[in-house]
């Protein structure tokens, strides 16, 4: 089974659900981090930051979009959510 595309799809679904915007943009650094170990050896956890932005594209039906960026961390212990 190909896990990297599925992981990106799950990140996309999570961002859409949490931020309430159907338009989700995934940063290239996040894409490279997911694909870093290949298609099958995907990390179990990854730290991402979600930010809602105004859409500059006039043709888009959505006013807002969600940008999902990668946050590199050394350990996943004692992580807390940040607002802002």
Beta strands, then each sheet from edge to edge (+ up, - down):
strand 1: 24-26
strand 2: 48-54
strand 3: 64-70
sheet 1: 1+ 3+ 2-
end
